[in-house]
Amino acid sequence: MVYEGTAVSDGAAIGNVFQYRPCGRSVEESFIEAGKVEESIQAYREVLKKAEAELQILAEDKELEEEQRKIFQAHIDIVQDEAMGEEIEEEIRENLFSPEYAVQTVYARYIAVISKAKDALIRERAADLKDVSLRMIRLLSGKEENGLASLPGDVILIAHDLLPSDTAAMQKEHVLAIVTEIGGYTSHMAILARNYGIPAVLGVPDILIHTENGEKIAVDAHAGKVLTNLTQAQEKQYQVMRDEYLKKKNDMKQYIGVEPVTADGTKIEVCLNIGSADKNELELEKYTDGVGLFRTEFLYMSKKKLPTEEEQFAVYKKVAEIFGERQVIIRTLDIGGDKKLDYLELPQEDNPFLGLRALRLCFEMKPIFKTQLRAILRAGYYGNIWIMFPMVGSIGDIRFAKEIVQEVRDELEEEKIPYGRHVKVGIMVEIPSIALMADIAASEVDFASIGTNDLCQYLMAVDRLNPSVAKYYQSFHPAMFRLIKQIVEAFTRQGKPVSVCGEMGGNPQAVALLAGLGIRKFSMNASSIASVKKMISQLNICKAQRMSRTVLELSTAVQVENYLNSEFLE
């Protein structure tokens, strides 16, 4: 039988099922005696401290990636939430609920509200609340953690869902693949699977019912399929797929340190996308040509209030000093759309991706914008920092942003504060209007970087987070390459560099095509560096140019993908 779900972490596996069914942690309705109210409230407060201590240990695990650390930090924030704490104590005091039942009641109330949110990312935060509530109920009951610290050999892990705390102590080296009944590409489990490099297929309905412990199954985490009742032929097929996947994964390691030069001698810059100055995120910095995209919104999202100028300056300065003469492109605050700040009230919008976000929001909140620009310019004194504006829709946007930068420069000059006097200013090209005006835009700025994620979203008129229209989000549509060609030609004519920093920048096949269109700089997540360098080292620019010319004449995304697959058979 074949069951389908969402492929969230690439790879293949064949092995025995291990069904993870955490012991029932729901609490039956229970009450306390009137004389034990204060004692129960004190017990609850003690558990708050224990939960926070446990989560702090998890968040400080040196093996965790930054994204994983943020998950546990979010859980600490939930534990510290004063409003929820007051409601729990009120349930104990007014209704004589036991601490366990009070916790379950209040958290269930919040989970019910969040689960109905229109925004998929907000709905997924319900998992955080559930995780924290279960942790607190466990601590109140005095039970030990029933985690995944001991697995019976190499297994394919199957569960209804896996919460962050479930995976914290998981024996990752023994997990061949992960399959869950719920979850999608942006869920915490998907993030963790990709960080661990474990093949994963999520959102497979009733897969616990359709499998048994110890049963041999196969997982195709490229196509999003789970196969049970395997024939001998299927067992052999998936064992070959698994071996090829592991060989490819191992082979890639040799390309990390390779100089990104094509077979016919063309240098291609390979840069890093980062969201912080975390050492795990910068682990591969020595193998790159710089930072092609510093997503500064993560500095804001990781705090309970707006980061100060000094806090931002310290982070930007640290990255600038690490990379030395290599460029560090800092994107100004890109909040809105799918990225929110709990402490910053944004307007409720029917179409947030088309609303007040990124540069538009910075224009409306100029003091916040200027604070960030001050920090960036000051850090520019210590390294090769460039400023990049997101969500630019017009030449007017560019000019207004540049005026604000000049204001900040003048203020720093007047205050006699050292700053980078030669910091370059550029734009992200992700709205079709500015792409079509690329010739004029190029005369206004020092550089550009093409954000392919949003460019595709706006070009194809598709919400890239909406699974019901996912098939219409076609990043390999010929229209994308035609528009990119126009952008590259406009900037190249004026001697201005243009790079790609979206998901296509880390896709080896896309890199080959884009190199054929004239792109000479790509920025990507650390996990893509080896595979992109391999492609570059085996690429001939003449072949890349021929392929790009062919693609520009094709009619559909399917034709483009089929053509590329035929060109890169391996």
N, C-alpha and C positions, 0 to 999 in steps of 0.2 A: 504494500500500500504506500501511496505517496501523499504526504501532508505538506501543505504550503504555508509559509509565513513570510516575515520580512527579514531579508538578509542584512545584518547590521555589522558584521565583522567577518571579513573574507577568509576562506579556507575550506578544507574538507576533512571529514573524520569518519572512521568506522570503528565501532567498539561496543562495549556492554553498557546498558542503561543503569544509571544510578538515580533513582527518584528521590528528590529531596522534598520531604513533607515535614516542615517544622512542627514540633509538638503544639497542640492546640493552646493558644495563649489568650483566647477570649475569656472574659470573666462573666460568671453568672451574676445576676442582680444580688447584691449583698449589702448589709447595713451594719452599723456599729451602735454600741450603747451610747446614750446621751452623755454619759460621764467620760467617754473616751475621745471626745472631739479634739481637744488640744493635743492629746497623745498621737492621734491619727494624723493631724496636720503636721506635727513635728516629724513623724515617720515619712510623710510625703516630702517634706523639705530636705530630709537627709538623703532620700533617693534622688532628688534633683542634683545634689552635689555628687553622688556616686555616678549618675548618668553622665554628667558633664565631664567627670574625671575619665571615665571609660572612653568617651568620644574624643577627648583631648589626646589620649594615648594613640588612638586610631589616626587622628589628623596629623600627628607628628611622626608617623611611620615613614622612614626615609625612603622606602621602596615605592611609596605612592607617587603617582603623577599629580600635577597641580590640579587637574580636573577632579580627581578622586578626593584630594584634600579638601577641595571646596565643598564636596558633598557632605563630609563630616563636619565641616565648619558650619554649614547650613543647619545641621542637626543640633549643634551647640546653640545656635541662635534660637531654634525652636524651644529647646529646654529652658532657655533664659527668658522666653516670652512672658512678660509680666501679666498681660491680659488673660492668657490661658491659665496661668498659675492662680490668679485671683478667682477665676471661674471654678477651678478644681477645688480650691479651698472652700468656696461658697457651697458647692455641692456637698462637701463633707459636713460643713457647719449647719446648713439649712435643712438638707434632706437626709442627713446621717448616712450618706453613702460611704462604703468602705473606700479607702484611698485607691485601691485597684479599680473599683467600679467607677469612681469619680473620674479617674484618668481616662478610662475607656469611654465614658459618656461624653466628656468634653471634647476629646480628640475626634470621636466619631462625628460630632456636630460640625467641626471644622472640615473634616474630610468630605462630608456630604456636600458642603458648600463649594469647596474647591473642585470637587469632581464634576461639577456642573458648569465650570467655567468654559467660555468659548475658546479661549487660547489653549492649545494643546500642551504648551510648555507649562502653563499654570496647572492644568489638570494633573500633569505628571508629578507635581509637587505633593500631591496627596500621598504618594509612596513615602515621602520623607516623614510626613506626619504619622503615618501608620508605623513606620520603622521605629520612630522615637517612642510612640505610645507602647509598643510591644516591649521595648527595652525597659521602660519604666515599670510596666506591669511585672516583667520578669524579676526586676530588682526588688520590687515590693513583696513578691512572693518568696524571695530568697532562693530562686532556682539558678542553676549554672547555665551559662550560654550553651545552647544546642546548635552549634555551628557546623561548618564544613571542614574542620581542622583535621579530620581523619577520614580518608576515603579508601575504599577497598581496591586499590590499584588504579590503573588508568581507566577512566570512565567518560561516558557522555552524560553530562549532568542535565536532568530534566526537572523542572519545577513549575508551579503555577506562576510564580514570580520570584525574583531574587532581590532582596533588599540590600542596600550597601553594607549593613552590618553582617548579613549572611555571608558576603563574599570577602569580608575583611581578613578573616583567618583561613580562607579557602586554600587548599593545597593546589595552587595553580598549575604546578608541574604535572599533576595527575588528571587534569581536566582536558580532555580531547576536544570537546565542543560543549556549547551550552544551548539548550532549547527551553523556551518558556511559553506559557499559554497567553501571556499578555506582554505588552511593551512594544515600543517602536524604535525608529532610528535615533531619536533624540532622548530616549529614556536613559536613566542612570546606568542600567544594566548594559546598554549598548556602548556607553562611554567606557565603562570598566572593561568590557570584552575587547574593545579596540586597543585600549591601553595595555592590556595583558597579552594581546596578540592571540586571543582564543577565538576560533571560528564560532559564530553564533547566529541562530535563527530565532527570532522572537515573534510573539503573536500567533502561535500555532494552536488553534482552538482544541481543547480537550485532549492534548497530547499525553497527559498523564493517564487518561482512560485507555488510550490506544497503545500504550506501551507497558511493559512489565520489568521489574528489577531483574538485571542480569541478561535481558534479551539483547541480542546483537542487532544494532541498527546502523544506518549511515546518515550523515548530514552533509548536504551540499550548501555551504554558507555563501556560495556565489550566486546560485539560482534561488536560494531561499526554500530549499526542500528538505524534508525528513522522510527517509524510507524505512519501512518495517517489513517483516516477513521476507527477508532477503533471499533471493535465489543465489546459487553458487556463482553464476555469472555476475550478478550485482555485487557480491562480496569481493570478487576479484577486481571488478571495475573500480569500486570505491577505495580499495586498498591501493590501487595504482594512483588514483587521484590524491589520496593522502600522502603517499610517498613523494609524488611530484610537488605537492604543496610544501612539504617539509624541506625538500631539496632546494626549491626556489627560495624559501625563506632563509635557508642557510647560505645559499650562494650569494644572496644579496649583500651579506655582511662584508664581502670583499670589495664592494663598490663604494662603501662609505667614504673611504679616504682617497678615492680616485679623483684626479683633477678633471672637472667637467669640460672636456675638449672633445669635439666631434672627431670622427675618423679622418676627416680631411682638414683638421687643424683649426676649426672655428671655436673660440672660447665662448662658453655659455655660463652666465653667472647663476649659481644656485644659492638662494637665500632662505632664511628661516622665518616662518610665521610664529610669533610668540604672543603671550597674553600677560606675561609678568617677567620678573627677573629671577624666577625660581631656578635653582641649580639643576633640577631635573629637566626643566624645559630648555636650558642652555647647555645641556650635556654634550650636544654635537656641534656647538658653535664653531669649533676649530676646523670643522670640515665644510664650512659655508663661507660665502662671500659677504655676509652681513645679514642684517634683519630687513626683509622686504616688507614686513607688515607687523607692527607692534599694535595689537588690539587693546588700546588703553581702557576700553570700557570695563575690562575685567578688574582693573584697579578700583573702579567705582563699585562694581557689583560685589566685590569681596568685603566691603565695609558697611557699617551701619549708618554712616553719614558721608557727606562729600569729602573726599580726600583733600587735605590742605595743599597749598603750593609747595611747602617744604616736603611733605610726604611724597608728592609726585616727583619733585626735583630729585630726591634721593634715589628713586627707582630709575628714572631716565638717565641720571648721571652714572649709576652703576652699570647699566647696559652699555652706555657710550664708552666707558672706560674698558669694559671687557672686549669690545669689538675694535677699539683703537681707531685706525684709519678707515676701517671698513664702514660702509654706510649703515645707519640705523634709521629706517623710515618709520616715523611715529604717526599713526593715524589719530586724528583728534576724535574726541568723544563721539561714539556711534551708538547712541541709545535710542530706543523706540523700535517699532516693529515687533520682533520676538524677544527683545532685550529690555528688561525693566529694572528700575531701581526702587526698592521698597520705600526708601526715605524721600523720594522725589515724586511728587504727585504730577502725573502726566494726564492730559485730557483723554477721556474715553472716546475711542474712535471706531467706527465700523470697519474701516480699512487702514489699520495702523501702518502697514508697509507703504501706504500712499499718503501718510499723514505727517505729523510733526515729529520728525526723527532726524538723527545725525546732525548735519550742518544746519538744517532748518531750525532744529531745537536749540543749537548753540547760538544762533542769531537771536532767538527769543529770550535766551538766558545768557546774555552777554557777559555778566560778571563771572559766571562759571567758566565760560569759554576763555576769557582773558586770564583767569587764574591758571588754567591748563597751559595756555600759550606762554605765560611767564615761566612756568616750570620747564617747558620744553626748550625755550630759547636759552635759559640759564644753563641747562644741561648741555646745550650745544657748544658751550665754551670748552667742554671736556672731551669732545669727540666729534665724529662726522654725522651729525643728526640732520635729518630732513623732515619737514612737516608735510603731512598729506591730509587733504580735506575729503571726507566721504560724502556721498549723496549730493554731488554737485549737479544741478539741473540746468544752469544757464551761465552765460558769461557774467551776468550781474552778480551771481553767487560768488564767482571767483574774485571779482573786483572788491566786493564788500568784505570778504574774508581777508583779502590782502590788506585792506584798509585797517582792519582790526589788528592784524599782525604788526603793522607799522605803528599803530597807537601804542602797542605793548613795547615795541622796540624803543620808541621815544621816551616812554615812562622809565624803562630800565636805564636808558642813557642819562636821564635827568637824575635818577636816584644813584647813579654811579655804581650800578650793580653789573658785574661781568656777565656777558652773554655771547652767544655765537653770532658773530656779525655776518657770517657767510652761510647761514642755514638756508638750504634750498626749500622752496615751496612748490608743492605739486598737488595733483588731484587724483581721486579714484574715478575712473570712468565706469559707471555702472547704471547710468540712466541714458536711454537711447538719444534723448535730445542733445546731450553734451557730446555724445559719440558722433552725431551728425554734424556737430560744430567743431570737430576736433582740430581743424586747421586754424581757427581763431583761438581756441582754447590753448593750443600749443604756443601761441605768441604771448600768452598771458602768464604761463607758469614755466617752471624749470624742468618738470618731468611729469609722467603720468603712470598710473598702475591700473590695469584692467581688473575690476572685481567681477569675475565671471559668474559668481552665484547670483548676485542681484541683477547683473546685466541680462542674464538668461530669464530671470523672473519677470523683469519689466518688458523685455523684448517679446517673450512668448505670452505675456499676460496671464501668468500662472503663479498662484501662491505656492511657494516652494515647500511650505510646511503642511500643506493640505493633502493628505494621502488620497483623497477621492479624485484629485486631478493630477496625481503624480506622473501619469503617463504622458501628460502634455508638457511637462518640464523636460525639455530636450536640449541639453547643453551641447550636443553634437549636431544640432540643426544647422544646415548650410548657412542660414541667415546669420547665425552667430559668427561664423568664420568670415563671411562677407563684411560684417560690420567691424570685426577686429582688424581685418585687412585695411579698411579705410582709416581706422584710428592709427595704426602703425605707420602707414604711409604719410599721414599728416604730420605726425611728430618727427618722423625720420627726416622729412624734407627740411625741417627747421633745426635739425641737429639735437633734438631733445630725446632723452631716453624714455622708453616705455616698457613696462614689465607686466607680468600676469601674476596676481596673488590669490586668485580664487581657487576653488577645488580643481579646476582644469590645470592649474600650475603644478599640481602634484600627481597628475595622471600621465604616465609615460607616453601613451599614444597621442594624447592631446599635445604634449610637449613637442613631439616630433612634427606634428602639423603646424603648430604655432611658430616653431623655429623656421619652418618653410615660409611662413608669412613675414618673417623678419624679427620676431621676438628674440632677444638675446639675454633676457634675465627673467628667472622664474622664482617665486617664493612659495614655500610649502611648509606643511607640518613636518616634524622631524622624522616621522615614520615613512615618509615618501622619498627622503633624500637618496637612499641607496638605489631604489628602482629607477628614479629619474636619472641619476648619474650613469647607471648602466645603459639606459636608452641613449643618452647623449654620447657616451663613448663609442657606441656602435652605429651612430647615425652619420649619414653622409648628407651634407646640406643640399647637394644637387637633388638627391632622392627626396628630401623633405620638401623642397620647392616643387618638384614634380607632383608629389602627393597633394600638396595644398592646392595646386592648380586644378587637379582632378576633383577634389572635394568641393571647390567653389562652383563647379558645374553640375554637381549632383542636386537632387530635388528634395530628399527627405533625410531625416536623422538615421533611419534604419539603413538607408543606402550608405551613408557615411560610415556607420559602425561596421557594416558588412565589409566594406572596402578596406577599412583599417585592419580588421581581423584577417583578411586575406593577405595583407602586406606584412603583418607581424604574426605569422602562424604559430610561433613558439609561445 
